[in-house]
Amino acid sequence: MVTESKFELETSMICLNKKNAIKAFFNHHGIMQKTVMVALLFVLSLWMYACERQDEIPLLQDHFVTLPNGDVMHYLETGNPDGKPILFVHGYPTSAFLYRNIITRIAPDENSPYRCISISHIGFGKSSCPGDGSIISPLYEVDRLEEFIELMNLDNFAAVIHDWGGPIGAAATLRQSDRMSHLIILNTMLAFPEISFLDLESIMGFTNGFFSQPRPLIEMVYPDAVKGAMQLLSTSVMSDAVLETYAEPFRGTDDECKCKIRAGINLFSKAHTEIAIFEEIKENAVAKWSDKPAVFLWGTNDPLLGAITGIGIDAHKAMESIFPQAETMRIKGASHFMQEDKPDEIADRIIEFIEL
């Protein structure tokens, strides 16, 4: 007999009658409680579209390649080995796993005209993590990704970039612009954010210093925090098996897990010291990509970088100024981890764009 968890049943009720669920949520509590519950509106708004369960884990073979510096990069591959390559680049705190449902739709078998390759950055997923992770930074990942492109001899490839894989992927692929044919940009930032009410440089510096020392409590709760963040920033309802796949690289007390926790944090905490990556993107976009195909696939319900916050709107405008030739295709009902929310639509939009 198949049973649903309490979480799944409650989510189903919200999906059946969203407006009544929210109305009841407030009507059955006092004024003081209502004030507290306002904070939960953000969470409920992200569930507004969570009427489909995301539990697909296709059977995919793991691939590994040793880079010139000795790091081992993990990647997933589907489709025709001789087909047109499409390179998928993830962000924080994910891995090659993020694109599993997209690559299997675009290139389900060897008869496909495409060869999909989804990488895991060094220090993420099943890729190796050097030392204690302190060497990892945005520019470190750019260098490793560029080495991967050269080592795999990718030519005439399309690149799909997202989140921190945005600046990393854009910088690496624009360095290899002679090899690239199309650039597909999912929710990300390609210019260093200037937020009036936040001193990002100070916050990043504090974060880097704070995590330079062992933090056992944070290390203990980190895997479950990753699961919570993945679900919170998705409008689909992910199964525990899917969420645990994201958390697994960080779960444990061994040096590898600790290294990967620090590696991920370093993408954020070192961004202010490697601001040159954003200048490099802008310069190469103008010099090498101003008349070449680019497109934005914008998940509109992303509270970080979507169309529902000023930060997201500003980030998108900044990217449009870097790639003025790029059309924006809105992915309605998709949050930050839009690959979990709308994998089929994203896959179809990628094919449509490449085949124009």
Order of alpha helices (4+ residues) and beta strands (2+ residues): alpha-alpha-alpha-alpha-beta-beta-beta-beta-alpha-beta-alpha-beta-alpha-beta-alpha-alpha-beta-alpha-alpha-alpha-beta-alpha-beta-alpha-alpha
